[in-house]
Amino acid sequence: MVHPRELFKEALRRSAASVICLHNHPSGDPAPSHEDIEVTKRLIECGHILGMEVLDHIIIGDRKFSSLKEQGYI
């Protein structure tokens, strides 16, 4: 599980106003897991505190992807 500190570290260094999160599922199935959804919610909360918007969280798989924004989680 990613720690928000690690995710936002470089974005803060560059004074970013927003971020897009991306990770892969080695299984090839890009469907978000329960943990993916919970981590996304936590990252959004942390982003609000930092004044940085999480625009999307994209999961890639075997030539497919899932957008948590398109699925209504963001």
For each residue, the residues with C-beta under 8 A, 3 or more apart:
1: 35 39
2: 6 7 23 39 43
3: 6 7
4: 7 8 42 43 46
5: 8 9
6: 2 3 9
7: 2 3 4 11 19 21 43
8: 4 5 11 12 19 46 47 50 52
9: 5 6 12 13
10: 13 14
11: 7 8 14 16 19 52
12: 8 9 15 16 50 52
13: 9 10
14: 10 11
15: 12
16: 11 12 19 52
17: 51 52 53
18: 52 53 54 55
19: 7 8 11 16 47 52 53 54 55
20: 54 55 56 57 58
21: 7 40 43 54 56 57 58
22: 57 58 59 60
23: 2 58 59 60
24: 59 60 61
25: 28 29 30 31 59 60 61
26:
27: 61
28: 25 61 62 64
29: 25 61 62
30: 25 59 60 61 62 64 65 66
31: 25 59 61 66
32: 36 37 40 57 59 66 68 71 73
33: 36 37
34: 37 38
35: 1 38 39
36: 32 33 39 40 57 59 68
37: 32 33 34 40 41 68 73
38: 34 35 41 42
39: 1 2 35 36 42 43
40: 21 32 36 37 43 44 54 57 68 73 74
41: 37 38 44 45 73
42: 4 38 39 45 46
43: 2 4 7 21 39 40 46 47 54 57
44: 40 41 47 48 54 74
45: 41 42 48 49
46: 4 8 42 43 49 50
47: 8 19 43 44 50 51 52 53 54
48: 44 45 51
49: 45 46
50: 8 12 46 47
51: 17 47 48
52: 8 11 12 16 17 18 19 47
53: 17 18 19 47
54: 18 19 20 21 40 43 44 47 57 74
55: 18 19 20 69 74
56: 20 21 67 68 69 74
57: 20 21 22 32 36 40 43 54 67 68 69 73 74
58: 20 21 22 23 65 66 67 68
59: 22 23 24 25 30 31 32 36 65 66 68
60: 22 23 24 25 30 64 65
61: 24 25 27 28 29 30 31 64 65 66
62: 28 29 30
63:
64: 28 30 60 61
65: 30 58 59 60 61
66: 30 31 32 58 59 61 70 71
67: 56 57 58 70 71
68: 32 36 37 40 56 57 58 59 71 73 74
69: 55 56 57 72 73 74
70: 66 67
71: 32 66 67 68
72: 69
73: 32 37 40 41 57 68 69
74: 40 44 54 55 56 57 68 69
